[in-house]
Amino acid sequence: MGTLPAGTVIGFSGRGWKSHLINLGTFGLPFLGLSHIGIINREGQLVESTSLDPETPCLVKGNRSGCKAVDLSERIRNYRGRVYAYPLTSRLLADERDALATWLRRQLGKPYDFVGALSSSGLGGSGVGALLRWHDPDALYCSELVAEALRKVNRFRSPSPNYSPNCLLRRLKWQGVVTCPQRLK
């Protein structure tokens, strides 16, 4: 696997019970749907916001949970499940790569947004999330990070900040932002 271009969305489809629970709660299919996503930065690292993998070492400042940059090859090697790359339909221009890099760097170390993640779910999670929405504007969950990153480089247009991994990828495909996935693992 060579270095993926900046802006490539990485989707994870886990085999563990947490991944299945995320899929069921967000109208995905266990074993088939995505339970987590991240985005490739200019340096070829995976930038993600997660609470489920405290053992993955961070390459750039930050806690083990929340927003961090990690080595993609290592993350794939240690992941229990399938991993897909969703390339952008057209590569980012130099100024877009710079804007993406700057924005992603500013997100590193931000905490994981548990309330936002709950709000993005179906099955009543959005109602519970709305009641709890004392939202920390500095916290991000995985889909929120990717959606906002792609908004910052004018590749994604959407009024809603709340997306599950499956819903966001469907929207990105529908808008022609990403192409068909390539399986990495």
C-alpha positions as CSV (number, residue, x, y, z in Angstrom):
1,M,0.0,0.0,0.0
2,G,1.5,3.3,-1.1
3,T,0.8,6.7,0.5
4,L,-2.8,7.7,0.0
5,P,-3.5,11.3,-1.1
6,A,-4.6,13.9,1.4
7,G,-8.4,14.0,1.8
8,T,-8.9,10.2,1.3
9,V,-11.6,9.0,3.7
10,I,-10.8,5.8,5.5
11,G,-13.6,3.5,6.6
12,F,-13.5,0.8,9.3
13,S,-15.9,-2.1,9.5
14,G,-15.0,-3.9,12.8
15,R,-15.8,-7.4,14.0
16,G,-16.1,-6.6,17.6
17,W,-19.3,-6.0,19.6
18,K,-18.7,-2.3,19.9
19,S,-18.6,-2.0,16.1
20,H,-21.8,-4.0,15.8
21,L,-23.5,-1.8,18.3
22,I,-22.5,1.3,16.4
23,N,-23.8,-0.2,13.2
24,L,-27.1,-1.2,14.7
25,G,-27.5,2.2,16.4
26,T,-26.8,4.1,13.1
27,F,-28.8,1.9,10.7
28,G,-25.8,0.1,9.4
29,L,-25.4,-3.6,9.0
30,P,-23.0,-5.5,11.4
31,F,-20.1,-7.1,9.4
32,L,-21.0,-4.9,6.4
33,G,-21.4,-1.3,7.5
34,L,-18.8,1.2,8.8
35,S,-18.4,1.8,12.5
36,H,-15.6,4.4,12.2
37,I,-14.0,6.8,9.7
38,G,-11.0,9.0,9.5
39,I,-9.2,11.1,6.9
40,I,-5.7,11.2,5.5
41,N,-3.6,14.3,6.1
42,R,-0.9,15.8,3.9
43,E,1.8,13.7,5.6
44,G,-0.1,10.4,4.8
45,Q,-1.2,9.9,8.4
46,L,-4.7,8.9,9.5
47,V,-6.4,11.6,11.5
48,E,-9.2,10.3,13.5
49,S,-11.3,11.0,16.6
50,T,-12.0,7.9,18.6
51,S,-12.7,6.7,22.1
52,L,-12.5,2.9,21.3
53,D,-8.8,2.4,20.7
54,P,-6.7,3.8,23.6
55,E,-3.7,1.5,22.6
56,T,-3.0,3.2,19.3
57,P,0.1,5.4,19.7
58,C,-0.3,9.0,18.7
59,L,2.3,10.4,16.2
60,V,1.5,14.0,16.9
61,K,0.4,15.6,20.2
62,G,-2.8,14.6,21.8
63,N,-4.4,12.0,24.1
64,R,-4.9,8.4,23.2
65,S,-8.7,9.1,22.8
66,G,-10.1,12.0,21.0
67,C,-8.5,13.5,17.9
68,K,-5.1,12.2,16.9
69,A,-2.8,11.4,14.0
70,V,-1.7,7.8,13.7
71,D,0.4,5.7,11.3
72,L,-2.1,4.3,8.8
73,S,-0.2,1.1,8.2
74,E,0.0,0.3,11.9
75,R,-3.6,1.2,12.5
76,I,-4.7,-1.2,9.7
77,R,-2.3,-4.0,10.9
78,N,-3.8,-3.8,14.4
79,Y,-7.4,-3.4,13.4
80,R,-9.8,-6.3,13.8
81,G,-12.0,-6.0,10.8
82,R,-12.1,-4.6,7.3
83,V,-10.6,-1.3,6.2
84,Y,-11.5,0.7,3.1
85,A,-10.1,3.8,1.3
86,Y,-12.6,6.2,-0.3
87,P,-10.5,8.4,-2.6
88,L,-11.8,11.8,-3.5
89,T,-13.1,12.0,-7.1
90,S,-10.5,14.7,-7.8
91,R,-7.3,15.2,-5.9
92,L,-6.9,18.3,-3.7
93,L,-5.1,21.2,-5.1
94,A,-2.0,22.6,-3.3
95,D,-3.9,25.3,-1.5
96,E,-6.6,22.8,-0.5
97,R,-4.0,20.4,0.9
98,D,-2.5,23.3,2.9
99,A,-6.0,24.3,4.2
100,L,-6.8,20.7,5.1
101,A,-3.4,20.3,6.8
102,T,-3.8,23.5,8.9
103,W,-7.3,22.7,10.0
104,L,-6.5,19.0,10.9
105,R,-3.4,20.1,12.8
106,R,-5.6,22.4,14.9
107,Q,-7.9,19.6,15.8
108,L,-5.2,17.3,17.3
109,G,-5.7,16.7,21.0
110,K,-9.3,17.7,21.1
111,P,-11.5,15.4,23.1
112,Y,-13.9,12.8,21.8
113,D,-17.5,14.1,21.4
114,F,-19.6,11.4,23.1
115,V,-22.8,13.5,23.0
116,G,-22.3,14.3,19.3
117,A,-21.7,10.7,18.5
118,L,-24.9,9.7,20.4
119,S,-26.8,12.5,18.5
120,S,-25.7,11.1,15.2
121,S,-27.3,7.7,15.9
122,G,-30.7,6.6,15.1
123,L,-32.9,4.5,17.4
124,G,-33.6,7.3,19.8
125,G,-30.0,8.4,20.2
126,S,-30.7,11.7,18.4
127,G,-33.4,12.6,20.9
128,V,-31.3,11.7,23.9
129,G,-28.4,13.5,22.3
130,A,-30.5,16.6,21.8
131,L,-31.5,16.6,25.4
132,L,-27.9,16.3,26.5
133,R,-26.6,18.7,23.9
134,W,-24.4,20.8,26.2
135,H,-22.1,20.4,23.2
136,D,-18.5,21.1,23.7
137,P,-17.5,22.9,20.5
138,D,-13.9,21.7,20.9
139,A,-14.9,18.0,21.0
140,L,-15.3,15.9,17.8
141,Y,-16.4,12.4,17.0
142,C,-15.2,10.6,13.9
143,S,-17.8,11.6,11.3
144,E,-17.9,15.2,12.6
145,L,-14.2,15.5,12.1
146,V,-14.3,14.1,8.5
147,A,-17.3,16.1,7.4
148,E,-15.9,19.4,8.8
149,A,-12.5,18.7,7.2
150,L,-14.1,18.2,3.8
151,R,-16.2,21.3,4.3
152,K,-13.1,23.4,5.0
153,V,-11.7,22.5,1.6
154,N,-15.1,23.1,-0.1
155,R,-15.6,19.5,-1.1
156,F,-18.7,18.7,1.0
157,R,-21.9,20.8,1.4
158,S,-24.4,19.9,4.1
159,P,-26.3,21.9,6.7
160,S,-26.3,19.0,9.1
161,P,-23.3,18.4,11.5
162,N,-24.6,15.1,12.7
163,Y,-23.7,12.1,10.6
164,S,-22.9,8.5,11.4
165,P,-20.0,6.9,9.5
166,N,-22.5,5.1,7.1
167,C,-24.7,8.1,6.6
168,L,-21.7,10.4,5.9
169,L,-20.2,8.1,3.3
170,R,-23.6,7.7,1.6
171,R,-23.9,11.5,1.4
172,L,-20.3,11.9,0.2
173,K,-20.9,9.3,-2.6
174,W,-24.3,10.9,-3.5
175,Q,-22.6,14.4,-3.8
176,G,-19.8,12.9,-5.9
177,V,-17.1,13.7,-3.4
178,V,-15.6,10.2,-3.1
179,T,-15.4,7.3,-5.5
180,C,-16.0,3.6,-4.9
181,P,-14.1,2.2,-2.0
182,Q,-10.8,0.2,-2.3
183,R,-10.4,-2.5,0.3
184,L,-7.1,-2.1,2.2
185,K,-7.7,-5.0,4.6
